[in-house]
Amino acid sequence: MTSKLRLTLVIVAILAVLTLAHHRPWQRRDSTGVPELAVGYLPVTCHLTCPVTDFATKTSTTSTRFVSQRFTDFPTVIEALKARKIDATFILAPLAMALREQGVPIHIVYLGHRDGSTVMVAKHSTARTIRDLRGKTFARPSRFSNQYLVILKLMADEGMQPGEINFVDLPPMDMPSALAAGSIDAYFVGEPYAAKAEMAGTGRVLYYAKDIWPHFISCVLVVRDELIAEHPDRVRDLVRGIAQSGEWAETHRMEAARIAAPYFHQDQKLVEYVLTEPPDRVSYRQLTPSDEDLRQIMDMALRAGVLKQPIDLSDLIDRRFIPDRIDQIHLDRGD
């Protein structure tokens, strides 16, 4: 590379950074002048309240327009969060702790769900317990996922060692096809990617998350500290919107599936199945994170080597924005 070309590339890179800083995509406004806030999510029912909140702010007059931004894997979400392309997102709870340990300025402000994850094996697998998966290949969303930590705990309870199962990382959407192809023997993931294999006839449920750990938590809602400092009102609106969307989804499950399916790029019948078969497969209530909830996750993360040292939970969670009373969100469609 010539010195002239190298200088040109450096100048282009500097201009790109300056353009990003000038336009500040995390503080855009819509055509009516209402400020917009992008909120990251993956197409899993653990994050369903994100598209419902997006839909609600499209159809009502609000002080902030919450725009759900779809991602397909957590590494991409993290890069966007670190680069401040997004200021708020749903991410795996242990991953939020690991990012905080790394010095990324974020706080957990709410949960996305309770339960809503499932362990799947092939339809004709002879496995009946975790012990039957010795020597098998088991897909997880990430080493930093609570699904992985809970499986490690289940293995320990059954007298197994972590090395007795071959864990691999896969994006959630790739897990059903990998199971059908026989390249993995089991997986633990947020819905609807377990139900997808179930409905296709290629997989069956080995465990529901709620059976392993009642009121299981996979993901949390995090916001960057800059957003809290600069626009606490938007953080408060966001948390209230997510809380109210969850309360609404609990009693409008079929309508919630109809709203979420296009955001997820999934068949509506699949999302309906997840939200109704069984009805407690996933819950959107009791979403205020307790110290005990997160302490359990932290302890498991420490034992698994996901965290290097304990985290000050009082500095990780910011509950100031959680409403005292949670009503159902107002939607022009479905109420």
Secondary structure, DSSP 8 states (H G I E B T S, - for coil): --HHHHHHHHHHHHHHHHHHHHH-GGG-B-TTS-BEEEEEE-SSGGGTHHHHHHHHHHSS--SSEEEEEE-SSHHHHHHHHHTTS-SEEEEEHHHHHHHHHTT--EEEEEE--EE-EEEEEETT----SGGGGTT-EEEES-TT-HHHHHHHHHHHHTT--GGGSEEEE--GGGHHHHHHHTS-SEEEEETTTTHHHHHHTSEEEEEEHHHHSTT---EEEEEEHHHHHH-HHHHHHHHHHHHHHHHHHHH-HHHHHHHHHHHHT--HHHHHHHHHSSTTSEE-S--S--HHHHHHHHHHHHHHTS-SS---HHHHB--TTS-SS------SS--
